[in-house]
C-alpha cells in the first residue's frame, strides 16, 4: 500500500510538472533548444515514474512466487505433521501408495498433492480400500 501511494505521488508530481512545462512552452519567447530541454526533462520524469512502478510490480510478483513456492514445498507446514513416506518412481501413484499415506495419517488432500493424483481419484481409491 505504501509503495502504491509513493507511485501515485510521483505521478501527480509529474502531472504538475507537465502543466508547468506546458505553460512555459506556450510562451512565444521560448527558443527551440529550451523546448527540447523541457520535453526531455518531462519525458525523463515520466519514464522514471514508469520505471519505479514496473520495478515495484516486478518485486511484488517475485515475492508472491517465492511465497507460493514455499507453501507448495511445505515451507509453512509443521515438520512433525507430514508423514515420512518416500514416494517416487513407478509406484508413487498406485493404490498401495495411497493406502500407505492414509495409514500414516495423511489427509486426502495431502495424499493427492504427494502422489499427483486428482482428489477424486484419491477419494475413490480410499473408498475402494476400505470396502475390501
Secondary structure as GFF3:
##gff-version 3
##sequence-region A 1 132
A	DSSP	alpha_helix	2	25	.	.	.	ID=ss1
A	DSSP	alpha_helix	32	72	.	.	.	ID=ss2
A	DSSP	three_ten_helix	90	93	.	.	.	ID=ss3
A	DSSP	alpha_helix	95	103	.	.	.	ID=ss4
A	DSSP	alpha_helix	108	115	.	.	.	ID=ss5
A	DSSP	alpha_helix	119	131	.	.	.	ID=ss6
###
